Amino acid sequence: MGTLTDFKIETQDISFSNTSQVSISFVNSYASIPYVTATSINVAASSGANVNVYIENLTILGATIRVSNDNYTGTIQVQIIGN
């Protein structure tokens, strides 16, 4: 296990507009597939914030973020940690 300086960390706020999936590219370069988490941001005006979030097609370059609502409009926050 390395030290904290051995890891790269990034976050992205992904906007969805009447869709169920968005492909993202990572800002950092990773030597191996990073750990990725994704969470729906609950905004008071967003009635669709109650969705399940899935991470698919994960590679060292990016991933596909999918939600359980086919017509989701809102924001998903993604956290990427790797080396």
N, C-alpha and C positions, 0 to 999 in steps of 0.2 A: 504494500500500500504506500502510495506517495504522500507528499506533503500537499497542503492546500495550494501552493503555487504551481503544482503539477497539473491542476485542473483548469479548464476553461468553463465559464458560466455565461449564459446569455438568456435574455427573455425577449419574447415577441408578443405583441398584442395583435391578434389576427381578427380582422373584420369579416363577418359573414353577411351577405345580403341576399336573402331568399334562396339559400342553397344549403346543402348538407355536407359539403366537403370543400376544403381549400388545401392546395399544395404549398408547402413552404420550403425555402432554402435556408440553410444555416449560415450565419454571418462568419462564424469561426470555422477553421479547418480542424477536423478530428481524425486521429490516427485509427480509431476504432469507433464502432457505433456508440453514440452517446446515450445517456439516460435522458428520457424526455417525459415530462408531465404536462398535462393540459387541464385547465379549469375554466368553466364558464364564469364570466364576470357578471354578478347580479347588479344590474342597474335598475333603479326604481321604475323607469319608463319602459323597461324591456320585459314584456310578458313572457318571452320565450327563453328566459335565463335558466329555467329548470329543464336542462337537457343532459343526456349522457354524452361524454366526449370520448372518442376513440383515436388512437394513434396507429396509423397503418403505413405500410411501405417505408419503414424506417431504414435509412442508410446513413453513411458518414456525411452525405451532402444535404439531406433534407428528409421530409416526411409528408404524409397526407394526414390532415386533421379532419375527422368526420364527427358529426353530431347526430343524435337520434331523431331530430326534427328535419324533415325534407325541405322545409321552407324557413330555416332559421335565419333570423336577422339579429345580430348581436356581436359580442366580442368574446373571443377565447384567448386566455393568457397561456402562453407556452413557455416552459422553462427547460433549458437544455444544459446538461452538465456532462463533460467528458474530458478526454485528454488527447 
